């Protein structure tokens, strides 16, 4: 199944793209990172203890919800290269992990994300 553009949110002057795949929404980690003004390297989040704990917590929380726990088997969508259909390269993060990622980037920005998820 292809990724469908679901929504574009605006934070200050930056667009944040949200796509949908198999009924689950994924937020552009690249857009979130840029919007938050985060000074840390984006890639460092995905190898951090905080990311591991976030995934473990989400999987534990949804252990009795088969649909949700199955969607967390793919917490990221990563695309490389440029695509003729207009889709972008980058990393998209599962909707249930967005606020945790945003907290890592910027606490003030995470509140905005929490209100949007």
Buried (B, 14 or more C-beta within 10 A) or exposed (E): EEBEEBEEBEBEEEEBBBBBBEEBBBBBBBBBBBBBEBEEEBEEBBEEEEBEEBBEEBBEEBEEEEEBBEBBEEBEBEBEEEEEEEBBEBBBBBBBBBBBBBBBBBEEBBEBBEEBE
